[in-house]
Amino acid sequence: MTLSILLLLIALKPAEPVVETHDPPVLAMQLRARAVLALVFSEPVPMTDRYEIQYQRAIREQKPLLVWIGQPSRNLPGCLSCSQLNFPGVTGPAVVVGIPSSAGNLQRIDLPGIPSDERIDAVLPWPWRQKQAYSGDRVPAMQKSEAGWSGESR
């Protein structure tokens, strides 16, 4: 990696002294070169910082937080997500779901393995659920059958 940085610096080194220019193609090239150097020399953001940021954001915005342990994170509508290599109390791949509580913290629900979106959705309380299945906190949808509408008294 050090060799590639050195080659990049040599390639970007101007042959002549730097002259202030307002030529758009030259300015664009200089900006791209600066962006490449900024990426090469920037410090990576530790995973724990991402978790802490997402944790605080979940409390502030009152959204569920999905922490993907030992696997890439996926996004579910209405939820915040981050990925961690390990997590307290978790020994293998899992998803830790944090549900915002009125106490100003997140209620933890552990889902071992690699749960499906439907499995994660099933532990989310209303109003964060994506599926409209009846779960005791909603009125079931009326369904038409040959005998008539379900729920209809005859």
C-alpha positions in Angstrom: 0.0 0.0 0.0 2.9 2.4 0.8 4.3 1.8 -2.7 0.9 2.7 -4.3 0.7 5.9 -2.3 4.2 6.9 -3.4 3.3 6.2 -7.0 0.2 8.2 -6.7 2.1 11.1 -5.2 4.7 11.0 -8.0 1.9 10.8 -10.6 0.1 13.8 -9.1 3.3 15.9 -8.7 3.1 18.8 -11.1 6.0 19.0 -13.6 6.0 22.8 -13.2 5.4 25.0 -10.2 1.7 25.2 -9.2 0.1 28.1 -10.9 -3.3 29.4 -9.8 -5.7 28.7 -12.6 -9.4 29.0 -13.2 -9.5 26.5 -16.1 -12.4 24.1 -15.2 -10.8 20.9 -16.4 -7.6 21.7 -14.4 -9.6 22.6 -11.3 -11.6 19.3 -11.6 -8.4 17.3 -11.9 -7.0 19.1 -8.8 -10.1 18.4 -6.8 -10.1 14.7 -7.7 -6.5 14.4 -6.7 -7.2 16.1 -3.4 -10.2 13.8 -2.8 -8.0 10.7 -3.5 -5.3 11.9 -1.1 -7.9 12.6 1.5 -9.3 9.1 1.2 -5.9 7.5 1.3 -4.7 9.3 4.4 -8.0 9.5 6.3 -8.5 7.4 9.5 -11.1 4.6 9.2 -14.1 5.0 11.5 -14.1 2.2 14.1 -17.2 0.0 14.2 -17.9 1.0 17.8 -18.2 4.6 16.8 -20.8 3.7 14.2 -22.8 1.7 16.8 -22.6 4.6 19.3 -23.8 7.1 16.7 -26.6 4.9 15.6 -27.6 4.1 19.2 -27.9 7.8 20.1 -29.7 8.4 16.8 -32.2 5.6 17.5 -33.1 7.1 20.9 -33.3 10.7 19.5 -35.4 9.7 16.5 -37.4 7.0 18.3 -36.6 4.3 15.7 -35.6 0.7 16.1 -31.9 -0.1 15.8 -30.8 -3.3 14.1 -27.2 -4.4 15.0 -26.0 -7.1 12.6 -23.3 -9.2 14.4 -20.7 -11.0 12.3 -22.6 -10.3 9.1 -23.2 -7.4 6.7 -26.0 -5.1 7.7 -29.2 -4.9 5.8 -31.7 -2.0 5.8 -35.3 -2.5 6.8 -37.7 0.4 6.3 -38.2 2.5 9.4 -35.1 1.1 11.2 -31.5 2.2 11.7 -28.8 -0.4 11.0 -25.1 -1.0 11.8 -22.8 -4.0 11.7 -20.4 -5.2 14.4 -17.8 -7.9 14.4 -18.8 -8.9 18.0 -21.2 -7.7 20.7 -21.6 -8.2 24.4 -23.6 -11.4 25.2 -23.6 -12.6 21.6 -21.3 -15.6 20.6 -22.1 -16.0 16.9 -23.9 -14.4 14.0 -27.0 -12.7 15.2 -29.2 -9.6 15.0 -29.7 -7.5 18.1 -32.9 -5.5 17.8 -33.1 -2.3 20.0 -36.6 -1.0 20.5 -37.0 2.6 21.8 -38.6 2.8 25.2 -40.2 5.6 27.1 -37.2 5.4 29.6 -34.9 6.9 27.0 -33.0 3.7 26.1 -33.4 0.7 23.9 -35.1 -2.6 24.9 -32.9 -5.4 23.6 -34.1 -8.5 21.6 -31.6 -11.0 20.4 -32.2 -13.0 17.2 -29.6 -15.7 16.8 -28.2 -16.7 13.4 -29.1 -14.9 10.2 -32.8 -14.1 10.6 -35.0 -13.2 7.7 -36.6 -9.8 7.3 -39.9 -11.3 8.2 -38.5 -12.7 11.4 -37.1 -9.3 12.4 -40.3 -7.6 11.4 -42.2 -10.1 13.7 -40.4 -8.8 16.8 -41.0 -5.1 16.0 -43.9 -3.7 17.9 -46.5 -1.6 16.1 -46.0 1.1 14.5 -42.7 -0.1 13.2 -44.0 -3.4 11.7 -43.9 -3.6 7.9 -46.3 -6.5 7.6 -50.0 -6.0 8.2 -50.6 -9.4 9.7 -53.0 -9.6 12.7 -51.0 -9.7 15.9 -53.6 -8.9 18.5 -52.9 -5.1 18.3 -54.7 -4.6 15.0 -58.1 -5.4 13.5 -57.8 -8.3 11.1 -58.5 -7.5 7.5 -61.8 -8.7 6.0 -61.3 -11.5 3.5 -63.8 -12.6 0.8 -64.4 -16.3 0.5 -67.1 -18.3 -1.2 -69.1 -18.3 2.0 -69.0 -14.5 2.2 -66.9 -12.0 4.0 -64.9 -13.4 7.0 -66.0 -11.7 10.2 -69.4 -11.1 8.8 -72.3 -12.4 10.9 -74.9 -14.5 9.2 
